[in-house]
Amino acid sequence: MAGRPRPVELRLKTAERVLEVDFSDGQRFQFPAEFLRVESPSAEIQGHGPGRKTILPGRRHVAIARLEPVGNYAVRIHFDDGHSTGLYSWDYLYEIGRNREELWRAYLAGLAAQGLSRDP
């Protein structure tokens, strides 16, 4: 685990529906709540195997209700739509932060391919 970037600060910006995370290597990521919700590491979204990811529509207006620390390795995010089963490890947050644009494009393409919308 040594050498891996770790969060030095998490800031929940409720009005903007954004979670900001500063990492020990100087990287700072801004995560819209909608992005975190549709990229949840939970089995509900990621599935139970490769290629089983679920495209979750209708989450444009989701917000983060609260954050719950999990040991010294993750945070549980409680969303206002009732979802709270995914544990966002520091490594996972760093990975999705670095790949946010690609993941977002894939999400939007998945919605379009299935005729779904970001709106509820």
C-alpha positions in Angstrom: 0.0 0.0 0.0 3.0 2.3 0.4 3.4 4.8 -2.4 -0.3 4.8 -3.4 -1.9 8.2 -3.3 -4.2 8.6 -0.3 -6.8 11.3 0.3 -5.7 14.2 2.5 -9.0 16.0 2.4 -12.6 15.3 1.4 -15.0 18.2 1.0 -18.7 17.7 0.4 -20.1 20.7 -1.4 -23.8 20.1 -0.8 -25.2 23.0 -2.8 -23.2 22.1 -5.9 -23.7 18.3 -5.4 -20.0 17.7 -5.6 -17.5 15.8 -3.6 -13.9 17.1 -3.9 -11.0 14.9 -2.9 -7.4 16.0 -2.6 -4.8 13.2 -2.8 -1.4 13.0 -1.3 0.3 13.2 -4.7 -1.3 16.6 -5.4 -4.2 15.3 -7.6 -7.6 16.9 -6.9 -10.7 15.4 -8.3 -14.2 16.9 -8.3 -16.9 14.2 -8.4 -20.5 15.3 -9.2 -23.0 13.2 -7.1 -24.6 11.8 -10.3 -21.3 10.5 -11.5 -20.5 8.8 -8.2 -24.0 7.3 -8.1 -23.8 5.8 -11.6 -20.2 4.6 -11.0 -21.0 3.1 -7.6 -18.7 0.1 -6.8 -21.8 -1.8 -5.5 -22.8 -5.1 -7.1 -26.1 -3.3 -8.1 -24.1 -1.2 -10.6 -20.9 -3.2 -11.3 -22.7 -6.6 -11.5 -21.2 -9.9 -10.4 -18.7 -10.3 -13.2 -17.0 -8.7 -16.2 -19.3 -7.1 -18.7 -22.2 -7.0 -16.3 -22.3 -3.3 -15.5 -25.7 -1.8 -15.2 -26.6 1.6 -16.8 -28.5 3.5 -14.2 -30.9 6.1 -15.7 -32.7 9.0 -14.0 -30.0 10.2 -11.6 -29.3 13.8 -12.9 -30.7 15.3 -9.6 -29.3 12.9 -7.1 -27.4 14.4 -4.1 -25.1 13.1 -1.5 -26.9 13.0 1.9 -23.8 12.2 4.0 -20.4 10.5 4.0 -19.4 7.7 6.4 -15.7 6.8 6.9 -14.9 3.1 6.7 -11.7 2.3 8.5 -8.8 4.1 6.9 -9.4 2.8 3.4 -12.8 3.9 2.1 -15.9 6.0 2.4 -19.5 5.0 2.2 -21.6 7.5 0.4 -25.2 7.8 1.3 -27.2 9.2 -1.6 -30.6 10.9 -1.2 -32.2 8.2 -3.4 -31.5 5.7 -0.7 -28.4 4.0 -2.2 -25.5 3.4 0.2 -24.2 -0.1 -0.4 -21.0 0.7 -2.3 -17.7 1.3 -0.5 -15.6 3.8 -2.4 -12.0 2.8 -1.5 -9.3 5.4 -1.9 -7.9 3.4 -4.9 -11.3 3.3 -6.5 -11.8 7.0 -6.1 -8.4 7.7 -7.5 -9.0 5.4 -10.5 -12.4 6.9 -11.4 -11.0 10.4 -10.9 -8.2 9.8 -13.4 -10.7 8.2 -15.8 -13.7 10.4 -15.2 -14.1 11.7 -18.8 -13.9 8.3 -20.4 -16.3 6.8 -17.8 -18.7 9.6 -18.3 -18.7 9.3 -22.1 -19.3 5.5 -21.8 -22.2 6.2 -19.4 -23.8 8.7 -21.8 -23.3 6.3 -24.7 -24.9 3.5 -22.7 -27.9 5.6 -21.9 -28.3 6.6 -25.5 -27.9 3.0 -26.7 -30.7 1.9 -24.4 -33.0 4.9 -25.1 -32.6 6.0 -21.5 -32.3 9.5 -19.9 -30.4 11.1 -17.1 -33.7 12.7 -16.0 -36.0 11.0 -13.6 
